[in-house]
Amino acid sequence: MKKQNGFTLIELVVVIVILGILAVTAAPKFLNLQDDAKVSAVKGLAGAMKGAAGITYGKAAVAGEESKETGNIMVNGVSTAVTYGYPQATSASLGAVVDGLDTDWVENPNTTVLHPGADVAYGYEGFNCIVTYTEAQSANEPAKVEVKGSAEGCEIDN
C-alpha cells in the first residue's frame, strides 16, 4: 500500500470552495459595521446631550435661573444662554455644554430625516440617524433629546 504524503488537489479545491462560501455568507455582516458604528455614535451623542442638559439644569437651579424663561449661567468658563434652566437650542449654547459638538458633528445634517418640533439636529452628513434637541417649553416641560431616523438600529426608547 502506498503512503500519502500530503493533500490531493481535489481536497485542496474542496477546502477553497468551502472557504469561499463562508466568506460570501459572512461578508455582508462585516460590511455593515460602519453603519452600526455610526448609529452607536449618534446614540452616544444623545446620551451626552441628555447628561449635559441635566448638569446645566442643576447649575441653573443653583443660580436661580431654572424658572426663568431666559437667562445665562457660566458653564466651563463660558456664559451660556438657558431657557427654563436648560441650554437653548443654539450651536453656541449646546457647544458650550457638550464637548466636541462643534468639531465632531454636523448641525442639521440631513433634510430627509424629519424632525418636526425639534429646534436643532446633529448627526453625520447623508446618514439617516440623527439626534434632535428641543428647547424647554416651560418650567414644567424640560428640554427633549431624541434619536430619530430610518437607519437600522436607529430607534431608541426616549
Summary of the structure (lengths in Angstrom):
residues: 158
radius of gyration: 25.0
end to end distance: 73.0
largest distance: 96.2
contacts: 437
relative contact order: 0.14
helix: 41%
strand: 21%
